[in-house]
Amino acid sequence: MTEARDRRGRLTRGVLLVVVGVALTGCVPARPTSGSAVEVASAFYDAVGRQDGAAACDLLAPVTVETLEGDADEACADAVLHGDVGDTLAARTGSTSGSASVAGRQAQVVLTGDVVFLTVSGTTWRITAAGCDPRPDRPYDCALEGA
């Protein structure tokens, strides 16, 4: 009788482990796609074009917000629309269609009038740099970027 009970207990524990494993597998967040990187970059420029600094800042990576606020000495929602950064980004509004290259948790979106860099944050993309100009044999020069 004890042997049968031990076998039933092991079977119950085994089934429970399988059920928990399957449930946890369903909880793994999906990695955002390259198409969604383009959507985030386009939404950022749409927000800048509407003068909605809060919406634009919601699409930035925390380190980018922190750097922008520190450099501009004002809140992100104001800094992203005014000063050197705001002027550069405003000149590039309308940059809405483009393509993305993804490498791991990083993406580069090439829009009609800009290059935007993004990183994965949770289950979405967040912008780490925008207003970027290529420089031969050197890193991009970006008006807005995290440290």
Phi and psi in degrees as a GROMACS rama.xvg file:
@    title "Ramachandran Plot"
@    xaxis  label "Phi"
@    yaxis  label "Psi"
@TYPE xy
-65.0753  -39.7304  THR-2
-63.9119  -40.9278  GLU-3
-65.1666  -40.0134  ALA-4
-66.6588  -39.373  ARG-5
-63.2783  -42.8563  ASP-6
-63.044  -42.8148  ARG-7
-63.9533  -38.5522  ARG-8
-65.4321  -42.471  GLY-9
-65.4668  -40.2458  ARG-10
-63.8255  -43.4054  LEU-11
-62.6981  -44.3396  THR-12
-63.8104  -39.5861  ARG-13
-63.5825  -44.9044  GLY-14
-63.5277  -41.9745  VAL-15
-61.1953  -43.0952  LEU-16
-62.9128  -39.7698  LEU-17
-64.52  -44.4657  VAL-18
-62.1101  -45.2601  VAL-19
-63.9557  -42.2878  VAL-20
-60.9708  -43.8313  GLY-21
-64.9233  -41.37  VAL-22
-63.759  -41.5395  ALA-23
-68.5038  -34.9266  LEU-24
-61.6694  -36.6594  THR-25
-69.6648  -15.3927  GLY-26
-91.2807  -6.40147  CYS-27
-69.7048  123.517  VAL-28
-66.0518  142.757  PRO-29
-74.907  141.993  ALA-30
-77.1719  135.036  ARG-31
-63.6705  153.988  PRO-32
-91.4419  169.024  THR-33
-65.2778  -34.3773  SER-34
-62.388  -37.763  GLY-35
-71.7242  -24.5101  SER-36
-65.958  -42.4603  ALA-37
-63.6184  -40.8734  VAL-38
-61.4107  -42.1135  GLU-39
-65.594  -44.9247  VAL-40
-62.3653  -41.9835  ALA-41
-66.36  -41.1121  SER-42
-63.666  -35.3318  ALA-43
-61.256  -49.7489  PHE-44
-69.5584  -29.3971  TYR-45
-63.9677  -44.2009  ASP-46
-64.0397  -42.5902  ALA-47
-61.4377  -42.8709  VAL-48
-63.4333  -32.5185  GLY-49
-84.8396  0.627847  ARG-50
62.4277  34.5963  GLN-51
-103.56  81.3037  ASP-52
-61.1222  -36.5286  GLY-53
-63.2248  -44.2785  ALA-54
-65.8952  -39.1129  ALA-55
-63.0852  -43.7039  ALA-56
-67.8167  -28.8015  CYS-57
-63.573  -18.5724  ASP-58
-96.577  -1.15553  LEU-59
-91.6214  149.83  LEU-60
-68.114  147.339  ALA-61
-52.8415  -40.152  PRO-62
-66.2555  -30.9586  VAL-63
-70.8788  -41.9086  THR-64
-60.6263  -46.6318  VAL-65
-60.8846  -45.4008  GLU-66
-65.2623  -45.1962  THR-67
-59.8197  -47.4483  LEU-68
-64.7122  -38.739  GLU-69
-67.0343  -42.1293  GLY-70
-70.7306  -39.2568  ASP-71
-88.8659  -16.0753  ALA-72
57.4948  38.2029  ASP-73
-153.358  168.127  GLU-74
-61.3457  149.008  ALA-75
-53.1816  -45.8104  CYS-76
-58.0743  -30.2879  ALA-77
-86.9084  -44.1085  ASP-78
-63.5169  -33.4312  ALA-79
-72.7627  -16.5588  VAL-80
-107.037  -13.8966  LEU-81
-127.057  171.895  HIS-82
68.5902  -162.355  GLY-83
-60.1255  -44.5726  ASP-84
-63.5731  -49.7042  VAL-85
-59.4999  -41.5049  GLY-86
-63.3644  -43.6429  ASP-87
-64.409  -46.1731  THR-88
-67.6246  -39.6354  LEU-89
-61.221  -36.2661  ALA-90
-68.184  -17.4818  ALA-91
-107.231  4.87224  ARG-92
-62.4518  152.231  THR-93
94.4359  -5.40013  GLY-94
-79.9442  80.907  SER-95
-115.407  -24.7141  THR-96
-105.323  144.806  SER-97
-178.175  -166.026  GLY-98
-136.365  159.455  SER-99
-125.835  146.647  ALA-100
-117.042  127.855  SER-101
-114.695  134.575  VAL-102
-134.188  101.518  ALA-103
65.1315  -119.312  GLY-104
-99.6534  14.739  ARG-105
-121.434  151.414  GLN-106
-142.286  149.895  ALA-107
-121.57  122.744  GLN-108
-109.628  124.362  VAL-109
-102.066  110.724  VAL-110
-97.106  174.898  LEU-111
-55.6161  -42.5243  THR-112
-122.016  16.5369  GLY-113
-163.75  164.963  ASP-114
-121.036  130.373  VAL-115
-123.529  138.531  VAL-116
-111.144  140.7  PHE-117
-135.332  161.759  LEU-118
-134.823  155.32  THR-119
-76.3313  132.857  VAL-120
-133.956  105.691  SER-121
68.6605  -116.195  GLY-122
-113.454  18.4729  THR-123
-139.726  169.443  THR-124
-90.3302  144.742  TRP-125
-128.976  141.969  ARG-126
-78.8076  129.742  ILE-127
-103.655  -23.3674  THR-128
-156.412  143.832  ALA-129
-149.58  167.234  ALA-130
68.2813  41.7325  GLY-131
-100.379  134.877  CYS-132
-115.314  134.969  ASP-133
-70.6974  149.112  PRO-134
-132.28  127.562  ARG-135
-55.1053  129.365  PRO-136
58.8412  21.1012  ASP-137
-143.113  164.22  ARG-138
-63.9086  159.964  PRO-139
-60.5942  150.801  TYR-140
-102.27  113.208  ASP-141
-115.27  135.43  CYS-142
-70.3223  -34.8956  ALA-143
-124.529  120.919  LEU-144
-159.439  150.679  GLU-145
-80.1405  159.529  GLY-146
